[in-house]
Amino acid sequence: MNTEIQTLLDRPTISVDEAARVLGLGRNSAYEAVRRGEIATKRIGGRIFVLTAPLRRMLDGEAAETPAPLPPPPAHIAA
């Protein structure tokens, strides 16, 4: 694993864009995977944080709990 990816995975959370780089996905594909609940995330305010512990387990091939899909953002944020 290259050092940039290892550095990202050493943090407790990363952005969806950073998770896309780690997984070798495009930005839109990563956000779709988040929406489908395939990538474990935590929403704080209007930001989405990818939890790296479940992401590391997924990359290591362990069966990860399927996280619940994110609820849609409040209407005042979605606009």
BELRARA-V599130 format. One line per field, one symbol per residue. psi: psi as a letter, one per 20 degrees, with the letter a starting at -180 (. if undefined). A space follows every 10 residues. Layout:
BEGIN
psi->???
END
This chain:
BEGIN
psi->prhgggggii qhqrrhghhg ggikrrgghg hghghijipp rppocjqppp phghgggghi jqoqpoqqqq qqqqhihh.
END
